[in-house]
Amino acid sequence: MEASGQNERYDSFDEYSSNKDIYERIRSEIGGDDYDSFPSGVLQEKEVNIDFIKKDCLKLRRYLINFNTKENCIKKNCCQYINYFLNNMIRDHYNSDTSIFNIYKTYINHGSNNYIKSLCASEINYMEINKYEKTKNLYITYDLYKIFMSNKYGNLCSQANSCAKTYNNLKTLYPELNDTKFCRALIDFKKVFETNEHISKGKCDSEIENLLSYPDSCNKLLQESNKMTLSSGHEAPVLEAQVESAGQVHLPKGDKIDEIPDDNTIPSGSLGSALPITLFSSGISVLLILLSLYKFTPLGHWLRLQTQRFNGVSEQFDGEQYEIQQHNSEFEEQNTEYDGYNITYSSL
């Protein structure tokens, strides 16, 4: 809130209610000592309404001192409230005499008021008429709702209806709004009003006007404002990138993910060594089948007779039995070796 106009905004209902309560309280705290300490030269050559002007300045000071830190003042939007109050005093009580407003500015910038100067000096400014009227009409709506909330005067439903009518009148007064902050204030108050327990539970039934939606021009303004906020902050591309990258794993440049072989895939290095073993085992199996046919079937018996007939080789048959045993022994050794290989591979 350092630069005038850049961060100005309208009070929300809660801010307005809090600031007004503070102001109403400090009004009764102004005493003789305050008047005695009033700095000379501030009133310049003013000759009329001197006491009233002094009191306005003293209330300004006492109000701002109530906010013991700048952060607290900013949080409550205290400068904008008191600036509106001073503008209201000039128009309603001093016939829009801007020279009196200049006295207010001189007072807050006086060397004896360094603290309040640091809080709000740059934000005490004479408001142009359109801004002032919009602020006044909004705050009248707040005042009516504040009366309704206090439950002190008359019929609650009648008070709530007066507030609703005043709010709806804002749409008639300002059908084409070009003030994003005013639109935001209207939206926020509509939410406050409609969520009030008395209103939301329909205790007044049809006695209360429904709050009109804020003007369509407000919709467009807020949408454009949101787009500008996103584009200036480059948030949309970041969000889009986050969506696109969802579920992906990103590694530092140069890092690799080793491929994990499928359980049924044999590494190429192992394939070369496994192939000869497979072929050898297949050959042994075929040989065993042939030998079994030779030994245990009629065909084998006939072949043995033919062999004995032509060669007289009973001894040769014994030799073949020995050879079969040798082949069986080799097969068992090779098969054991292959099983061991399989165990080794499975453990990788």
C-alpha positions as CSV (number, residue, x, y, z in Angstrom):
1,M,0.0,0.0,0.0
2,E,2.9,2.3,-0.5
3,A,1.7,4.0,-3.7
4,S,-1.6,5.7,-3.8
5,G,-4.2,4.1,-6.0
6,Q,-2.3,1.0,-6.9
7,N,-3.5,-1.2,-4.0
8,E,-6.7,0.6,-3.0
9,R,-9.7,-1.6,-2.5
10,Y,-13.1,-1.5,-1.0
11,D,-13.6,-2.7,2.5
12,S,-15.3,-6.1,2.8
13,F,-18.3,-6.2,5.1
14,D,-16.2,-7.6,8.0
15,E,-13.5,-5.0,7.5
16,Y,-16.0,-2.2,7.4
17,S,-17.8,-3.4,10.5
18,S,-14.6,-3.7,12.4
19,N,-13.2,-0.3,11.3
20,K,-16.5,1.4,12.0
21,D,-16.6,-0.1,15.5
22,I,-13.1,1.2,16.2
23,Y,-13.9,4.7,15.0
24,E,-17.1,4.9,17.0
25,R,-15.2,3.9,20.1
26,I,-12.4,6.4,19.7
27,R,-14.8,9.3,19.1
28,S,-15.5,9.5,22.8
29,E,-11.9,9.3,23.7
30,I,-10.9,12.7,22.4
31,G,-10.2,15.1,25.4
32,G,-8.7,18.4,26.3
33,D,-5.1,17.2,26.3
34,D,-5.5,16.2,22.6
35,Y,-6.6,19.7,21.7
36,D,-3.7,21.2,23.7
37,S,-1.2,19.1,21.7
38,F,-2.6,20.1,18.4
39,P,0.4,21.3,16.2
40,S,0.3,25.0,15.3
41,G,0.4,26.0,11.6
42,V,-1.7,23.1,10.5
43,L,-5.0,25.1,10.3
44,Q,-3.2,27.7,8.2
45,E,-5.5,30.8,8.0
46,K,-8.8,29.0,8.5
47,E,-11.2,31.0,10.6
48,V,-14.4,29.0,10.5
49,N,-15.2,25.5,11.8
50,I,-11.8,25.4,13.5
51,D,-12.9,23.2,16.5
52,F,-14.7,20.8,14.2
53,I,-11.7,20.5,11.9
54,K,-9.4,20.0,14.8
55,K,-11.6,17.2,16.1
56,D,-11.6,15.5,12.7
57,C,-7.8,15.5,12.7
58,L,-7.6,14.2,16.3
59,K,-10.0,11.4,15.5
60,L,-7.9,10.5,12.4
61,R,-4.8,10.3,14.6
62,R,-6.5,8.3,17.4
63,Y,-8.1,5.9,14.9
64,L,-4.8,5.1,13.2
65,I,-2.8,4.7,16.4
66,N,-5.2,2.0,17.3
67,F,-3.5,-0.1,14.7
68,N,-0.2,-0.8,16.4
69,T,1.5,-2.2,13.3
70,K,1.4,-1.5,9.6
71,E,0.7,-5.1,8.9
72,N,-2.4,-4.9,11.1
73,C,-3.5,-1.8,9.4
74,I,-3.1,-3.3,6.0
75,K,-5.0,-6.5,7.0
76,K,-8.0,-4.4,8.1
77,N,-7.8,-2.0,5.1
78,C,-7.8,0.8,7.7
79,C,-6.4,3.5,5.4
80,Q,-9.2,3.2,2.9
81,Y,-11.9,3.3,5.6
82,I,-10.6,6.6,7.2
83,N,-10.0,8.1,3.7
84,Y,-13.6,7.5,2.9
85,F,-14.7,8.9,6.2
86,L,-12.7,12.1,5.7
87,N,-14.2,12.5,2.2
88,N,-17.6,11.9,3.6
89,M,-17.1,14.7,6.2
90,I,-16.0,17.1,3.5
91,R,-19.0,16.5,1.3
92,D,-21.7,16.1,4.0
93,H,-20.5,18.7,6.5
94,Y,-18.2,21.2,4.7
95,N,-19.9,21.6,1.4
96,S,-17.1,19.9,-0.5
97,D,-14.5,22.4,0.7
98,T,-11.3,20.9,-0.6
99,S,-9.2,23.3,1.4
100,I,-10.3,21.5,4.6
101,F,-9.2,18.2,3.1
102,N,-5.8,19.8,2.5
103,I,-5.7,20.5,6.2
104,Y,-6.3,16.8,6.9
105,K,-3.3,16.0,4.6
106,T,-1.1,18.6,6.2
107,Y,-1.9,17.2,9.7
108,I,-1.1,13.6,8.9
109,N,2.2,14.7,7.3
110,H,3.2,16.9,10.2
111,G,6.5,16.0,11.9
112,S,4.8,15.2,15.2
113,N,2.8,12.5,13.4
114,N,5.5,10.3,12.0
115,Y,3.8,7.0,13.0
116,I,0.4,7.7,11.3
117,K,2.2,9.3,8.4
118,S,4.1,6.0,7.8
119,L,0.8,4.1,7.9
120,C,-1.5,6.1,5.6
121,A,-0.2,9.4,4.4
122,S,0.0,8.3,0.7
123,E,-3.6,7.0,0.8
124,I,-5.3,10.1,2.1
125,N,-6.6,11.6,-1.1
126,Y,-9.7,13.5,-2.3
127,M,-11.9,11.0,-4.1
128,E,-13.4,11.7,-7.5
129,I,-17.1,11.8,-7.4
130,N,-17.9,8.5,-9.1
131,K,-15.5,6.5,-6.8
132,Y,-16.9,8.3,-3.8
133,E,-20.6,7.6,-4.7
134,K,-19.9,3.9,-5.4
135,T,-18.1,3.5,-2.1
136,K,-20.9,5.4,-0.2
137,N,-23.7,3.2,-1.7
138,L,-21.8,0.0,-1.0
139,Y,-21.2,1.1,2.6
140,I,-24.8,2.1,3.1
141,T,-25.7,-1.5,2.2
142,Y,-23.1,-2.7,4.8
143,D,-24.7,-0.3,7.4
144,L,-28.1,-1.8,6.8
145,Y,-26.8,-5.3,7.1
146,K,-24.9,-4.3,10.3
147,I,-28.2,-3.1,11.8
148,F,-29.9,-6.3,10.8
149,M,-27.1,-8.3,12.4
150,S,-27.4,-6.3,15.7
151,N,-31.0,-7.3,16.1
152,K,-31.7,-4.1,18.0
153,Y,-34.2,-2.2,15.8
154,G,-37.6,-3.2,14.7
155,N,-38.5,-6.2,12.6
156,L,-35.6,-8.4,11.5
157,C,-37.2,-9.4,8.2
158,S,-38.0,-5.8,7.3
159,Q,-34.3,-4.8,8.0
160,A,-33.0,-7.7,5.9
161,N,-35.3,-6.7,3.1
162,S,-34.1,-3.1,3.2
163,C,-30.6,-4.4,2.9
164,A,-31.5,-6.6,-0.1
165,K,-33.2,-3.7,-1.9
166,T,-30.3,-1.4,-1.4
167,Y,-27.9,-4.1,-2.8
168,N,-30.1,-4.7,-5.8
169,N,-30.3,-1.0,-6.4
170,L,-26.5,-1.0,-7.0
171,K,-27.1,-3.0,-10.1
172,T,-29.6,-0.3,-11.3
173,L,-27.1,2.5,-10.5
174,Y,-24.1,0.8,-12.1
175,P,-25.4,-1.5,-14.9
176,E,-22.1,-1.4,-16.8
177,L,-19.3,-1.7,-14.3
178,N,-15.6,-1.3,-15.3
179,D,-14.3,-1.6,-11.7
180,T,-13.0,-5.1,-10.9
181,K,-12.5,-4.3,-7.2
182,F,-16.1,-3.1,-6.9
183,C,-17.4,-6.2,-8.6
184,R,-15.4,-8.3,-6.1
185,A,-16.9,-6.4,-3.2
186,L,-20.4,-7.0,-4.5
187,I,-19.8,-10.7,-4.9
188,D,-18.3,-11.1,-1.5
189,F,-21.2,-9.3,0.2
190,K,-23.8,-11.4,-1.7
191,K,-22.1,-14.5,-0.2
192,V,-22.1,-13.0,3.3
193,F,-25.8,-12.0,3.1
194,E,-27.1,-15.3,1.6
195,T,-25.2,-17.5,4.1
196,N,-26.6,-15.7,7.1
197,E,-28.4,-18.2,9.2
198,H,-31.6,-16.2,9.4
199,I,-31.6,-15.8,5.6
200,S,-30.4,-19.2,4.5
201,K,-33.0,-21.0,6.7
202,G,-35.8,-19.0,5.1
203,K,-37.2,-17.6,8.4
204,C,-38.6,-14.6,6.5
205,D,-39.9,-16.7,3.6
206,S,-41.0,-14.4,0.8
207,E,-40.5,-11.1,2.8
208,I,-36.9,-10.7,1.6
209,E,-36.0,-9.8,-2.0
210,N,-33.6,-12.3,-3.6
211,L,-30.3,-10.6,-4.2
212,L,-29.8,-10.1,-7.8
213,S,-26.7,-11.5,-9.4
214,Y,-24.0,-8.9,-10.0
215,P,-24.1,-7.4,-13.5
216,D,-22.9,-9.5,-16.4
217,S,-20.2,-6.9,-17.0
218,C,-18.8,-8.0,-13.6
219,N,-18.5,-11.5,-14.8
220,K,-16.5,-10.4,-17.8
221,L,-14.3,-8.2,-15.8
222,L,-13.4,-10.9,-13.3
223,Q,-12.8,-13.5,-16.0
224,E,-10.5,-11.1,-17.8
225,S,-8.7,-10.2,-14.5
226,N,-8.2,-13.9,-13.7
227,K,-6.8,-14.5,-17.2
228,M,-4.4,-11.6,-16.8
229,T,-3.3,-12.9,-13.4
230,L,-2.6,-16.3,-14.9
231,S,-0.7,-14.9,-17.9
232,S,1.4,-12.5,-15.9
233,G,2.3,-15.1,-13.4
234,H,2.9,-17.8,-16.1
235,E,0.8,-20.2,-14.0
236,A,-1.2,-21.8,-16.8
237,P,1.8,-23.2,-18.7
238,V,3.2,-24.6,-15.5
239,L,0.0,-26.3,-14.7
240,E,-0.3,-27.7,-18.2
241,A,3.2,-29.0,-18.0
242,Q,2.4,-30.6,-14.7
243,V,-0.6,-32.4,-16.3
244,E,1.4,-33.6,-19.3
245,S,4.2,-34.9,-17.1
246,A,1.9,-36.7,-14.7
247,G,2.9,-40.4,-14.4
248,Q,6.3,-40.0,-16.1
249,V,9.6,-40.6,-14.5
250,H,12.3,-38.0,-15.2
251,L,15.9,-38.8,-14.8
252,P,18.9,-36.6,-14.8
253,K,20.6,-36.3,-18.1
254,G,22.9,-39.2,-18.8
255,D,21.1,-41.6,-16.5
256,K,19.7,-44.8,-18.0
257,I,17.2,-47.3,-16.8
258,D,18.5,-50.9,-17.4
259,E,16.0,-53.1,-19.2
260,I,14.7,-55.9,-17.0
261,P,14.3,-59.1,-19.1
262,D,11.0,-61.0,-19.0
263,D,11.0,-64.2,-17.0
264,N,10.6,-66.2,-20.2
265,T,13.4,-64.4,-22.1
266,I,16.9,-65.9,-22.4
267,P,19.7,-63.4,-22.6
268,S,21.5,-63.5,-25.9
269,G,24.8,-64.4,-24.2
270,S,23.2,-67.5,-22.7
271,L,21.5,-68.6,-25.9
272,G,24.8,-69.5,-27.6
273,S,25.8,-71.8,-24.8
274,A,22.4,-73.3,-24.3
275,L,22.0,-74.3,-28.0
276,P,24.7,-77.1,-28.2
277,I,23.4,-78.6,-25.0
278,T,19.9,-78.7,-26.3
279,L,21.0,-80.3,-29.6
280,F,23.1,-82.9,-27.8
281,S,20.3,-83.8,-25.5
282,S,17.9,-84.2,-28.4
283,G,20.4,-86.5,-30.2
284,I,20.7,-88.7,-27.0
285,S,17.0,-88.9,-26.7
286,V,16.6,-90.2,-30.3
287,L,19.4,-92.7,-29.8
288,L,17.8,-94.0,-26.6
289,I,14.5,-94.5,-28.5
290,L,16.2,-96.5,-31.2
291,L,18.1,-98.6,-28.8
292,S,14.9,-99.3,-26.8
293,L,13.3,-100.5,-30.0
294,Y,16.3,-102.6,-30.8
295,K,16.3,-104.3,-27.4
296,F,12.7,-104.6,-26.2
297,T,10.6,-105.0,-29.4
298,P,10.1,-107.8,-31.9
299,L,11.8,-105.6,-34.4
300,G,14.8,-105.4,-32.2
301,H,14.8,-109.2,-31.7
302,W,14.6,-109.8,-35.5
303,L,17.5,-107.4,-36.0
304,R,19.6,-109.2,-33.4
305,L,18.9,-112.5,-35.2
306,Q,19.9,-111.1,-38.5
307,T,23.1,-109.7,-36.9
308,Q,23.9,-113.0,-35.3
309,R,23.2,-114.8,-38.6
310,F,25.5,-112.7,-40.7
311,N,28.2,-112.1,-38.2
312,G,27.9,-114.7,-35.5
313,V,28.3,-111.9,-33.1
314,S,26.9,-112.8,-29.7
315,E,30.0,-111.0,-28.4
316,Q,29.0,-108.0,-30.5
317,F,25.6,-107.9,-28.8
318,D,27.4,-107.7,-25.5
319,G,29.5,-104.9,-26.8
320,E,26.4,-103.1,-27.9
321,Q,25.0,-103.5,-24.4
322,Y,28.1,-102.0,-23.0
323,E,27.9,-99.1,-25.5
324,I,24.3,-98.4,-24.5
325,Q,25.4,-98.3,-20.9
326,Q,28.1,-95.8,-21.8
327,H,25.7,-93.7,-23.7
328,N,23.3,-93.7,-20.8
329,S,26.0,-92.7,-18.4
330,E,27.0,-89.8,-20.7
331,F,23.4,-88.7,-21.0
332,E,22.9,-88.7,-17.3
333,E,26.1,-86.6,-16.9
334,Q,25.0,-84.2,-19.6
335,N,21.5,-83.9,-18.2
336,T,22.8,-83.2,-14.7
337,E,25.0,-80.5,-16.2
338,Y,22.0,-78.9,-18.0
339,D,19.9,-79.1,-14.9
340,G,22.7,-77.3,-13.0
341,Y,22.7,-74.6,-15.7
342,N,19.0,-74.1,-15.4
343,I,19.3,-73.7,-11.6
344,T,22.1,-71.1,-12.1
345,Y,20.0,-69.1,-14.7
346,S,16.9,-69.2,-12.5
347,S,18.8,-67.7,-9.6
348,L,19.9,-64.6,-11.7
